[in-house]
Amino acid sequence: MLFTSPTNKEIRRKLFSAANTSPGSDRVEYRHLKQVDPSCSVLSLLFDHCFKRRDVPPAWKSAITVLIYKKGSTEDASNFRPIALMSCLYKLLMGIIAKRLTTWAIDNDLVSKEQKSARPSEGCYEHTFLLQSIIADARRSHKNLFVAWLDLRNAFGSIPHSAITTTLTHIGVPLPLIEMITNSYSGATTQVRTPHWSDCSYSSILWCQARMSFKSNYL
């Protein structure tokens, strides 16, 4: 079921498969959760409360944004890549929801077979291999080959939240889960870390579904 409280087993599988990453402002890391609650019984109670409220604690919605320099003038903000550091508790819960949505969407043939990023397998490797094979074949056969690259700027951030909500409703996601996802975005804030800063992540599957909906309805 898409909208049922996560089981201990489901949480544990997700937690112990997660690589330790930079924490949010609460400083809680995955390794801490593994040490303190290895059976995930506490996490199960916590996530069950979130499902009942159809929301997450406000503290989980607070992120720290780190700017990673890419190239060009440091006076231009677009030359930095923003990386949001969020609570591992939030990322763990949303990772479970994303896993459920991904499995459900694939089982119901709601994700394009050409779309690889939202799938559990390393599908991007397949695309890379096919492209390399096509280029190698063209070189051996001395054929003309034209390759077009399309890079969508701010791909995930360019989809309005209203489009995500509309798409999830259209494809049949339970309304309580849609409400929970919508609420998780509501009131979200971030603090940008700069050299003078002092101490104080659904997306692919949601973006794919919204893009597929837009393509089928408007293209």
C-alpha positions in Angstrom: 0.0 0.0 0.0 1.3 3.5 -0.9 -0.2 5.2 2.2 0.5 2.9 5.2 2.9 3.6 8.0 6.4 2.2 7.2 7.2 -1.1 8.9 10.3 -1.7 11.0 11.6 -4.0 8.3 11.0 -1.4 5.6 12.7 1.4 7.6 15.7 -0.8 8.5 16.2 -1.9 4.9 16.3 1.7 3.8 18.5 2.9 6.7 21.1 0.3 6.5 21.4 0.7 2.7 22.0 4.4 3.1 25.6 5.8 2.8 26.5 8.2 5.5 26.0 11.8 4.2 26.3 15.3 5.5 23.6 16.0 8.0 21.3 19.0 8.3 21.2 21.5 11.1 20.2 18.9 13.6 23.6 17.2 13.0 22.0 13.7 13.1 23.7 11.3 10.7 22.6 7.9 9.4 25.3 6.3 11.5 23.8 7.8 14.6 20.4 6.3 13.8 21.9 2.9 13.1 23.7 3.0 16.5 20.9 4.4 18.6 17.9 2.6 17.0 19.2 -0.5 15.2 15.8 -2.2 15.3 14.2 1.0 14.0 11.4 0.7 16.6 11.7 4.4 17.6 11.9 5.5 14.0 8.8 3.4 13.3 6.8 5.2 16.0 8.1 8.6 14.7 7.2 7.9 11.1 3.8 6.5 12.1 3.1 9.8 13.8 4.1 11.7 10.6 1.7 9.5 8.5 -1.1 10.1 10.9 -0.5 13.9 10.8 0.2 13.8 7.0 3.1 16.1 7.6 6.6 16.2 9.0 8.0 18.3 11.9 8.9 21.9 10.9 12.5 21.3 11.9 12.8 18.7 9.2 11.9 21.3 6.6 14.8 23.5 7.4 17.8 23.0 5.2 21.3 24.4 4.9 22.4 25.3 1.4 26.1 25.0 0.5 27.3 26.8 -2.6 29.8 24.7 -4.7 31.8 26.8 -7.1 31.7 25.6 -10.7 33.5 28.1 -13.0 33.5 31.7 -14.0 33.2 34.8 -11.9 32.6 34.3 -8.2 30.5 37.5 -8.3 27.8 35.6 -10.3 25.6 33.4 -8.2 24.7 31.2 -11.2 28.3 30.0 -11.2 27.7 28.1 -8.0 25.9 24.8 -7.6 23.6 24.8 -4.6 23.6 21.7 -2.4 20.9 21.4 0.2 21.8 19.6 3.5 18.6 18.3 5.1 17.7 16.3 8.1 18.6 12.6 7.7 15.3 11.8 9.4 13.5 13.6 6.6 15.6 12.1 3.9 15.0 8.6 5.3 11.2 9.0 5.4 11.0 10.6 2.0 13.3 7.9 0.6 10.9 5.3 1.7 8.0 7.1 0.1 10.0 7.6 -3.1 10.8 3.9 -3.2 7.1 3.0 -2.9 6.1 5.5 -5.6 8.9 4.3 -7.9 7.9 0.6 -7.5 4.2 1.5 -7.9 4.8 3.7 -11.0 6.9 1.1 -12.7 4.5 -1.8 -12.0 1.7 0.2 -13.4 3.7 1.3 -16.5 3.5 5.0 -15.6 7.2 5.7 -16.2 8.6 5.9 -19.8 10.9 3.0 -20.7 13.3 5.6 -22.0 13.4 7.3 -18.6 16.3 5.7 -16.6 17.0 8.1 -13.7 14.0 7.2 -11.6 14.5 3.5 -11.9 16.2 1.3 -9.3 18.7 -0.2 -11.8 21.7 1.8 -13.1 19.9 2.5 -16.4 22.1 5.5 -17.2 24.9 3.1 -17.8 22.7 1.4 -20.5 22.2 4.8 -22.3 25.9 5.5 -22.1 26.8 2.1 -23.5 24.3 2.5 -26.4 25.6 5.9 -27.3 29.2 4.7 -27.2 28.3 1.7 -29.4 26.5 3.9 -32.0 29.4 6.3 -32.2 31.9 3.4 -32.5 29.8 1.9 -35.3 29.6 5.2 -37.2 33.4 5.5 -37.0 34.0 2.0 -38.3 31.5 2.4 -41.1 32.5 5.9 -41.9 28.9 7.1 -41.6 27.6 10.5 -40.7 26.2 10.7 -37.2 24.4 13.6 -35.6 24.0 13.7 -31.8 22.0 16.3 -30.0 22.5 17.0 -26.3 19.6 18.5 -24.3 20.5 19.9 -20.9 17.5 21.1 -18.9 18.5 24.0 -16.6 17.3 23.5 -13.1 15.3 20.5 -14.2 13.9 19.5 -10.8 13.3 23.0 -9.5 11.6 24.1 -12.8 8.5 21.9 -12.1 5.8 23.9 -10.1 4.6 22.2 -7.0 1.0 22.6 -8.3 2.0 20.5 -11.4 3.3 17.7 -9.1 0.1 17.7 -7.1 -2.1 17.6 -10.3 0.0 14.8 -11.8 -0.1 12.7 -8.7 -3.9 13.1 -8.6 -4.2 12.3 -12.3 -2.2 9.0 -12.1 -4.2 7.8 -9.0 -1.9 8.3 -6.0 -4.0 8.2 -2.8 -5.1 11.6 -1.7 -3.7 11.2 1.9 -0.2 10.6 0.4 -0.6 13.6 -1.9 -1.5 15.7 1.1 1.5 14.5 3.0 3.8 15.3 0.0 2.3 18.7 -0.4 2.6 19.5 3.3 6.2 18.4 3.4 6.9 21.2 0.9 4.8 23.8 2.8 6.8 26.1 5.0 10.2 24.7 3.9 13.1 27.1 4.4 16.9 27.1 3.8 19.9 29.1 5.0 22.7 29.7 2.6 26.1 29.0 3.9 28.7 31.6 2.9 32.3 32.2 4.0 30.9 34.4 6.8 28.1 31.9 7.7 27.7 30.9 11.3 26.3 27.6 12.5 22.6 27.7 13.3 16.0 15.8 -1.5 11.0 12.3 -4.1 12.3 14.5 -6.5 13.4 12.3 -9.4 10.3 10.2 -9.4 8.0 13.2 -8.9 9.8 15.2 -11.6 9.6 12.3 -14.0 5.8 11.9 -13.4 5.2 15.6 -13.9 7.3 15.7 -17.0 5.5 12.6 -18.5 2.1 14.3 -17.7 3.1 17.5 -19.4 4.4 15.7 -22.4 1.2 13.6 -22.9 -1.1 16.6 -22.4 0.7 19.4 -24.2 3.1 17.9 -26.7 
